[in-house]
Amino acid sequence: MIRISKSDVSMDVLWLDQSDVQSLLDMHSTIEAVEKGFRQHGLKKVQMPPKSYLYFQKYNGDLRTMPVYIEEEDIAGVKIVNVHPDNHQKGLPTVMAVIVLNSTQTGAPLAIMDGTFITDMRTGAAGGVAAKCLARKNSHVVGMVGVGDQARTQLLALSVIMDIQEVKLFCRNMNHCNRFEKDMSHVMSCEFLKKDNIKDVCDCDILVTTTPVREPVVRSEWVKDGTHINAIGADAKGKEELDPELLLRAKVVVDDIIQASHSGEINVPLSKGIITEKDIFCELGEVVSGIHSGRQSYDEITIFDSTGLAVQDVVTANMIYRKALEQDIGQSIRIL
């Protein structure tokens, strides 16, 4: 039996906490990285099994693992992330994550970093990339159903790729709308309008839904022709935010067809036979890479079904890792 002592092998890993990650990440660079990741996904140069779930029904939460290998970039890693909606009652984030980057040559871990901020930013960036590809070029009015952390980064990303003049907000708790307006007013200049019902919010150019609901809250008849929708909230089996009739009216683009089929906006109507896979136009990466076209007419409704992909996390984490090495940020920790 061969024994390897600590003196024979040493391995240092870069640790980046949330403050480190925040200092290295902005929305412009996140959109750039995420768009690159979607392009690689569209070109089928990514190994990425669907995210796996552990369900903690006793605590109304789940734990997800999300591995990926981006072949052309020679990047590999995994994100471990939870979703516990009741955490806000305990003063904890409802979503928390950690990302591990691994050497493709040896498999050894290269970096371990906070993934919570990355998750928020890369999800917002995906919405920005989708709107860039699918929304009308003269879009100026955004409707927001839900005003949590995900809504903030969605709006931030949209502000990077379009000239936002008006934002309509709906949340069951008006105090949350007030806080959202106060926070976002510091980073963008536009008019914020708080609405008493979702129908009024749907009168917009780009609609963003970021709720955890399991029954549709956006009705088809409320959505006018030409609207683009970023459907963000449905990220697990049984969740849906949009009236299935709306999906039948629209060009539906998913981030990943396999993953969206079991955990995205399309998962419930697919399971009920209301829609079929033939009603799904394509994956976003196929639009980004030019395999399929995006918006083809001024009046068509487009929907981006976002479940969140490991390729978004790891391509963003790798960008952060490279910047950290260049700027000597983070802490080296020895794990052997």
C-alpha positions as CSV (number, residue, x, y, z in Angstrom):
1,M,0.0,0.0,0.0
2,I,1.4,3.4,-1.0
3,R,1.0,6.2,1.4
4,I,1.3,9.8,0.3
5,S,2.1,12.2,3.1
6,K,1.3,15.9,3.2
7,S,4.9,16.7,2.6
8,D,4.8,14.8,-0.7
9,V,1.9,16.7,-2.3
10,S,0.6,20.2,-1.7
11,M,-2.3,21.8,-3.5
12,D,-3.3,25.4,-3.2
13,V,-6.8,26.6,-4.3
14,L,-7.9,30.2,-4.7
15,W,-10.7,31.2,-2.5
16,L,-12.9,34.2,-3.5
17,D,-15.6,35.4,-1.1
18,Q,-18.6,37.5,-2.1
19,S,-16.8,40.8,-1.7
20,D,-14.0,39.6,-3.9
21,V,-16.5,38.4,-6.6
22,Q,-18.4,41.7,-6.4
23,S,-15.2,43.7,-6.9
24,L,-14.4,41.8,-10.1
25,L,-17.9,41.5,-11.7
26,D,-20.0,44.1,-13.5
27,M,-23.1,43.6,-15.7
28,H,-21.3,44.6,-19.0
29,S,-18.6,41.9,-18.5
30,T,-21.2,39.4,-17.3
31,I,-23.3,39.9,-20.4
32,E,-20.2,39.4,-22.6
33,A,-19.2,36.2,-20.8
34,V,-22.8,34.8,-20.7
35,E,-23.3,35.5,-24.4
36,K,-20.0,33.6,-25.1
37,G,-21.3,30.7,-23.1
38,F,-24.6,30.6,-24.9
39,R,-22.8,30.6,-28.2
40,Q,-20.7,27.6,-27.2
41,H,-23.9,25.9,-26.0
42,G,-25.6,26.6,-29.3
43,L,-22.6,25.2,-31.3
44,K,-22.8,22.0,-29.2
45,K,-19.3,22.5,-27.8
46,V,-20.5,22.0,-24.2
47,Q,-20.9,18.9,-22.0
48,M,-23.7,19.8,-19.6
49,P,-26.0,17.3,-18.1
50,P,-29.3,18.8,-16.8
51,K,-29.1,20.1,-13.2
52,S,-29.9,17.5,-10.6
53,Y,-32.2,18.1,-7.6
54,L,-32.5,17.0,-4.0
55,Y,-35.9,18.1,-2.6
56,F,-36.2,18.9,1.1
57,Q,-40.0,19.0,1.4
58,K,-39.8,19.2,5.2
59,Y,-38.1,22.6,4.8
60,N,-39.7,23.8,1.5
61,G,-36.3,23.8,-0.2
62,D,-34.0,22.1,-2.6
63,L,-30.3,21.6,-3.5
64,R,-29.1,21.5,-7.0
65,T,-25.8,20.5,-8.7
66,M,-24.8,21.9,-12.0
67,P,-21.6,20.6,-13.8
68,V,-20.3,21.7,-17.2
69,Y,-17.3,21.4,-19.4
70,I,-16.9,24.1,-22.1
71,E,-14.7,22.2,-24.6
72,E,-13.4,25.0,-26.8
73,E,-12.6,27.2,-23.8
74,D,-11.1,24.2,-21.9
75,I,-13.1,25.2,-18.7
76,A,-14.8,22.9,-16.3
77,G,-16.6,23.3,-13.0
78,V,-19.7,22.8,-11.0
79,K,-22.1,25.0,-9.1
80,I,-23.9,23.8,-5.9
81,V,-26.9,26.0,-5.2
82,N,-30.0,25.9,-3.0
83,V,-33.4,27.5,-3.3
84,H,-35.3,27.9,0.0
85,P,-38.1,30.5,-0.4
86,D,-38.7,30.7,3.4
87,N,-35.2,31.8,4.1
88,H,-36.1,35.5,4.1
89,Q,-38.0,34.8,7.4
90,K,-34.6,33.8,8.9
91,G,-32.7,36.7,7.5
92,L,-31.0,34.5,4.9
93,P,-30.9,34.7,1.1
94,T,-33.4,32.4,-0.6
95,V,-30.7,31.4,-3.0
96,M,-27.1,30.6,-2.0
97,A,-24.4,29.1,-4.1
98,V,-20.7,28.1,-4.3
99,I,-18.8,27.4,-7.6
100,V,-15.8,25.2,-8.0
101,L,-13.5,25.5,-11.0
102,N,-11.4,22.4,-11.9
103,S,-8.4,21.8,-14.0
104,T,-9.4,19.8,-17.1
105,Q,-5.8,18.5,-17.2
106,T,-5.7,16.9,-13.7
107,G,-9.2,17.4,-12.3
108,A,-7.7,19.3,-9.4
109,P,-9.7,22.2,-8.0
110,L,-8.4,25.6,-9.1
111,A,-10.7,28.0,-7.4
112,I,-13.7,28.0,-5.0
113,M,-15.8,31.1,-5.0
114,D,-19.1,32.5,-3.8
115,G,-21.7,31.8,-6.4
116,T,-24.7,33.7,-5.0
117,F,-23.8,37.0,-6.6
118,I,-22.7,35.2,-9.8
119,T,-26.1,33.5,-9.9
120,D,-28.0,36.8,-9.7
121,M,-25.7,38.5,-12.2
122,R,-25.6,35.7,-14.8
123,T,-29.4,35.2,-14.7
124,G,-29.9,38.9,-15.3
125,A,-27.3,38.8,-18.1
126,A,-29.2,35.9,-19.8
127,G,-32.3,38.0,-19.8
128,G,-30.2,40.8,-21.4
129,V,-28.8,38.5,-24.1
130,A,-32.3,37.2,-24.8
131,A,-33.8,40.7,-25.1
132,K,-30.9,41.7,-27.4
133,C,-31.8,38.8,-29.7
134,L,-35.6,38.7,-29.4
135,A,-37.0,42.1,-28.3
136,R,-37.9,44.9,-30.7
137,K,-35.1,47.3,-31.2
138,N,-37.2,50.3,-30.2
139,S,-38.2,48.8,-26.8
140,H,-38.3,51.4,-24.1
141,V,-41.0,50.2,-21.5
142,V,-40.3,47.4,-19.1
143,G,-42.9,45.6,-17.0
144,M,-41.8,43.7,-13.9
145,V,-43.9,41.1,-12.2
146,G,-41.9,40.5,-9.0
147,V,-39.3,42.8,-7.5
148,G,-36.8,40.6,-5.7
149,D,-33.1,40.1,-6.3
150,Q,-33.6,38.5,-9.6
151,A,-35.7,41.4,-10.8
152,R,-32.9,43.8,-9.9
153,T,-30.3,42.1,-12.1
154,Q,-32.8,41.5,-14.9
155,L,-33.5,45.3,-15.0
156,L,-29.8,46.1,-14.7
157,A,-29.0,43.9,-17.7
158,L,-31.8,45.4,-19.8
159,S,-30.5,48.9,-19.0
160,V,-27.2,47.9,-20.6
161,I,-28.7,46.7,-23.9
162,M,-31.6,49.2,-24.3
163,D,-32.7,52.7,-23.5
164,I,-35.3,52.2,-20.7
165,Q,-37.6,55.2,-20.3
166,E,-40.3,53.6,-18.1
167,V,-40.5,50.7,-15.7
168,K,-43.9,49.3,-14.4
169,L,-43.8,47.4,-11.2
170,F,-46.1,44.9,-9.5
171,C,-45.7,43.1,-6.2
172,R,-48.2,42.1,-3.6
173,N,-46.3,44.0,-1.1
174,M,-46.1,47.7,-2.1
175,N,-43.2,48.3,0.4
176,H,-41.1,46.0,-1.8
177,C,-42.0,48.0,-4.8
178,N,-40.9,51.2,-3.0
179,R,-37.6,49.7,-2.0
180,F,-37.0,48.4,-5.5
181,E,-37.6,51.8,-7.0
182,K,-35.3,53.4,-4.4
183,D,-32.5,51.0,-5.0
184,M,-32.7,51.0,-8.8
185,S,-33.0,54.7,-9.1
186,H,-29.4,54.9,-7.9
187,V,-28.2,53.0,-10.9
188,M,-30.5,54.1,-13.8
189,S,-32.5,57.1,-14.8
190,C,-36.1,56.4,-15.8
191,E,-39.7,56.7,-14.6
192,F,-40.9,54.0,-12.2
193,L,-44.7,53.4,-12.0
194,K,-46.1,51.1,-9.3
195,K,-49.3,49.3,-10.5
196,D,-52.1,47.6,-8.5
197,N,-52.5,44.7,-10.9
198,I,-50.5,42.6,-13.2
199,K,-52.6,43.4,-16.2
200,D,-51.4,47.0,-16.3
201,V,-47.8,45.9,-16.0
202,C,-48.2,43.7,-19.1
203,D,-48.8,46.8,-21.2
204,C,-45.1,47.1,-22.0
205,D,-42.4,46.3,-24.6
206,I,-40.5,43.8,-22.5
207,L,-42.1,41.9,-19.6
208,V,-40.0,40.2,-16.9
209,T,-41.5,37.7,-14.5
210,T,-39.5,36.6,-11.5
211,T,-42.0,35.0,-9.2
212,P,-41.9,31.5,-7.6
213,V,-45.6,30.7,-8.3
214,R,-47.1,27.4,-9.4
215,E,-50.2,28.8,-11.1
216,P,-50.0,31.2,-14.0
217,V,-50.3,34.9,-13.1
218,V,-49.9,36.4,-16.6
219,R,-52.9,35.9,-18.8
220,S,-52.6,35.6,-22.6
221,E,-55.1,38.3,-23.3
222,W,-53.1,40.9,-21.3
223,V,-50.1,40.6,-23.6
224,K,-50.1,42.6,-26.7
225,D,-48.5,41.6,-30.0
226,G,-44.8,42.5,-30.3
227,T,-44.1,42.0,-26.6
228,H,-40.9,40.1,-25.5
229,I,-41.1,38.2,-22.2
230,N,-38.2,37.0,-20.1
231,A,-39.8,34.2,-18.0
232,I,-37.4,33.7,-15.1
233,G,-39.3,32.4,-12.1
234,A,-40.1,28.8,-13.2
235,D,-36.9,26.9,-12.4
236,A,-38.2,23.7,-10.9
237,K,-40.8,21.0,-11.7
238,G,-44.4,22.3,-11.2
239,K,-43.6,26.0,-11.5
240,E,-45.2,28.2,-14.1
241,E,-45.9,31.9,-14.4
242,L,-47.5,32.3,-17.9
243,D,-50.9,31.3,-19.3
244,P,-50.2,28.2,-21.5
245,E,-52.3,29.9,-24.2
246,L,-49.7,32.6,-24.3
247,L,-47.0,30.0,-25.2
248,L,-49.1,28.9,-28.1
249,R,-49.3,32.5,-29.4
250,A,-45.6,33.1,-29.1
251,K,-42.2,32.1,-30.5
252,V,-40.7,30.3,-27.5
253,V,-37.0,30.1,-27.0
254,V,-35.5,28.1,-24.1
255,D,-32.1,28.1,-22.6
256,D,-31.8,24.3,-22.8
257,I,-34.6,22.1,-24.1
258,I,-33.9,19.1,-21.8
259,Q,-33.6,21.2,-18.7
260,A,-36.6,23.5,-19.6
261,S,-38.7,20.5,-20.3
262,H,-38.5,19.3,-16.7
263,S,-38.0,22.5,-14.8
264,G,-38.7,25.6,-16.9
265,E,-41.8,27.6,-17.9
266,I,-42.7,24.9,-20.4
267,N,-42.5,22.0,-18.0
268,V,-46.2,22.0,-16.8
269,P,-47.9,22.6,-20.2
270,L,-45.6,20.0,-21.7
271,S,-46.5,17.4,-19.0
272,K,-50.2,18.2,-19.5
273,G,-50.0,17.9,-23.3
274,I,-51.1,21.5,-23.8
275,I,-48.0,22.1,-25.9
276,T,-45.4,19.8,-27.5
277,E,-41.7,20.1,-28.2
278,K,-42.8,21.2,-31.8
279,D,-44.1,24.4,-30.2
280,I,-40.6,25.3,-29.0
281,F,-38.7,27.3,-31.6
282,C,-35.1,26.7,-30.5
283,E,-32.5,27.3,-27.8
284,L,-31.1,30.7,-27.1
285,G,-27.6,29.6,-28.0
286,E,-28.7,28.7,-31.4
287,V,-29.9,32.3,-31.9
288,V,-26.7,33.8,-30.5
289,S,-24.6,31.5,-32.7
290,G,-26.6,32.4,-35.9
291,I,-28.1,28.9,-36.4
292,H,-31.6,30.2,-36.0
293,S,-32.9,33.7,-36.4
294,G,-34.4,35.7,-33.5
295,R,-37.3,38.1,-34.0
296,Q,-38.7,37.9,-37.5
297,S,-41.6,40.3,-37.3
298,Y,-42.5,43.4,-35.4
299,D,-45.7,41.9,-34.1
300,E,-44.7,38.5,-33.0
301,I,-44.6,37.7,-29.3
302,T,-41.3,36.2,-28.1
303,I,-40.7,34.3,-24.9
304,F,-37.4,33.4,-23.3
305,D,-37.7,30.5,-20.9
306,S,-34.8,30.7,-18.5
307,T,-33.9,27.9,-16.2
308,G,-30.3,28.9,-15.5
309,L,-27.5,26.9,-17.0
310,A,-24.2,25.7,-15.6
311,V,-22.4,27.1,-18.7
312,Q,-23.5,30.6,-17.6
313,D,-22.0,30.1,-14.1
314,V,-18.7,28.6,-15.1
315,V,-17.9,30.9,-18.0
316,T,-18.6,33.8,-15.6
317,A,-16.6,32.2,-12.8
318,N,-13.7,31.6,-15.1
319,M,-13.6,35.3,-16.1
320,I,-13.6,36.2,-12.4
321,Y,-10.8,33.7,-11.7
322,R,-8.6,35.1,-14.5
323,K,-9.2,38.7,-13.3
324,A,-8.4,37.7,-9.7
325,L,-5.1,36.2,-10.7
326,E,-4.2,39.3,-12.7
327,Q,-5.1,41.6,-9.8
328,D,-3.9,39.4,-7.0
329,I,-7.3,39.3,-5.4
330,G,-8.5,36.4,-3.1
331,Q,-6.9,34.0,-0.6
332,S,-4.8,31.0,-1.4
333,I,-5.9,28.1,0.7
334,R,-4.1,24.7,1.0
335,I,-6.4,21.7,0.8
336,L,-3.8,19.0,1.0
